[in-house]
Structures are given as C-alpha cells and as structure tokens.
C-alpha cells in the first residue's frame, strides 16, 4: 500500500468525469484534491483510466506517492511544460 495525494487542473468539460474516477479510488479532501492509501496495482489502474480521459496537451494531474520507507515520487500526467516554484 502507498499513501497518495492526487491533485488536478482539468478543463471544465472533463472535471466531473475525472472527479468520479478519482472518487472510486481515493477520498476527496478539496475541490480538486484526493488522498488515501491504495495498492500499487490499483494506482496503476487509476493512472490508466485517467490517461484515457484527459487531454494531455491541456490538462494536468499530479500524483504524489509515498511508501512506508518514506521515499516519495511525483507522477505527472498531461501538460508538464511549466514548473511551479513551491517552497
């Protein structure tokens, strides 16, 4: 199991579809933010489902994945051409 934080910025016409997909795997904590424990296999299924629904040239999804060994990984889907300066 991994702890996941998923956030998205999706074109308005696709938001409801993406929200419903995410609600099937994670707990909604804000308008476009989800979190929860998920198996690696289910996380891969979630990523595949999201990839099918987004426009990768416009939409953006970030998935922060944390394992028990406290090593984290960021998975980004869609437009990753701009980088955020987050402190």
Rosetta blueprint (number, residue, H / E / L):
1 X L
2 X E
3 X E
4 X E
5 X E
6 X E
7 X E
8 X E
9 X E
10 X L
11 X L
12 X H
13 X H
14 X H
15 X H
16 X H
17 X H
18 X H
19 X H
20 X H
21 X H
22 X H
23 X H
24 X L
25 X L
26 X L
27 X E
28 X E
29 X E
30 X E
31 X L
32 X L
33 X E
34 X E
35 X E
36 X E
37 X E
38 X E
39 X L
40 X H
41 X H
42 X H
43 X H
44 X H
45 X H
46 X H
47 X H
48 X H
49 X H
50 X H
51 X H
52 X H
53 X H
54 X L
55 X L
56 X L
57 X L
58 X L
59 X L
60 X E
61 X E
62 X E
63 X E
64 X E
65 X E
66 X E
67 X L
68 X L
69 X L
70 X L
71 X L
72 X E
73 X E
74 X E
75 X E
76 X E
77 X E
78 X E
79 X L
80 X L
81 X L
82 X L
83 X L
84 X L
85 X L
86 X L
87 X L
